[in-house]
Amino acid sequence: MQVAYICGPYRAPTIHQTVQNIRRAEEAALALWRMGYAVICPHKNTSLLDGACDDSVWLEGDLELLRRSDLVVTLPGWEQSEGSKSEVAEARKLGIPVYSFDEIVDKYLRKIRNTGIDKNRG
């Protein structure tokens, strides 16, 4: 089983928007689990712990988790997130493949069509 790391915006101007970012990452993580990946979702790992440690603790910890992953899956808007841009740069530096969420879904659907496997139908 490959380990997929979710990469997307966390911080936002309001708590409500931050929670929306967490929920989007959570939905993507669940979809990836259902596709057969083991998923690291940093949004859920440190959800709303803002201020409990210096931001550098979370950012460095996330990069360490990324380094142990097989692939990185980006969510829409990652390009506007400084943390996400650092994660994608680190993945590319280490040769870890980076895919958009849509690319992963397309890859999964092609696999299903080619093999006739439908995980949801047993």
N, C-alpha and C positions, 0 to 999 in steps of 0.2 A: 504494500500500500504506500503510495506516495504522499508526502507531507506538503500540503499547500498552505502558503502564508498569505493572508488577506492584507492588501495594501490599499488604503483609501483614507480620505479625510476623517479626522477625529474632532479636532477643535473647531469651534464655530463662535460667532459673536454672542450667541445666547445659549443658555443651558438647553432650551427646547431644541435648537438646531443641532447641538452636540448629541442629544439623545436621538435625533433623527439619523445622524451619521452612524451612531452605534447600531441602530435598528437595521439600517441598510447593510451594514457589514454582517450583522447576525443573520439576515435573510440569505446573503450570499454564502455564508459559512454553512448554513443548513443545506442549501442546494448542493454545495461541494461535497458535504458528507454523504448526501444521497447519491452522488455520482461515484462514490467509492474512494474519495480522498480522506486522509486524516487532516484536520484543519487547525491551523493556529490563527486565531482571530484576536489580535492584540486589543481591538476595541472592547471586547468582552473581558479580556484578561485583566485590564486595569480600569474598567468602566467606572467613571465618576470618582476616581481616586485623585483627581486634580487637586494639587496643593498639599497632598499628604507627603510627598517627596518632591525634590527638585525635578523639573521636567526632564533634565538630562538623564535621570535614573530610568524613566520610562523609555526614552528614546534609545539609550544604549542597550537596555534590556530587549527592546523590540528588535534591534539590529542583531543581537546575539541569537534570538529565536529565528530570525530570517536566515542567518548563516547555517542553521541546522535543517533548513527546509529544502525540498526538492524542486519547488517552483514557487513563483510569486504570482498572485492573481490580483490585478488592479481593478479598482472600482471607478465608476465615473467620477470625475472631479479630482482624481489623484494629482493631476498636473498643477493644481492650485494649492496643494498642501506641501509645505516645506519638509515635513516629516516623511511624507510619501515619496517625494523626489529623492530624498536621501536614501530611502529603502530601495528604490529602483536602481539608483546609482550603485549601491553596494551589491545588489544582486548581479548587475551586469559586470561589475568588477570581478566578482567571484565566478562568473559563468553560470549562474543560476538562471534558468529560463524565466522570462517575464511574459505573461499573457494577460490580455484583458479578460474580464469575466465573460464577455460575449464570445471571445475566442474559445474559451474552455467549454462553454455550453455547446457551441458549434461542433467542437471536437467530440464531445460526448454523444451528441445526436448522430454524427457520422458513424461513430462506433456502433451505436445501437442499430442503425440502418444496415450496416455491413455485416453484423453478426446476428441480427434478429433477436437480440437480448433486450428485454424490457425489465429492468430491476424492480419496478413497481408492481409488476404482474406475476413475479416469481418465475 
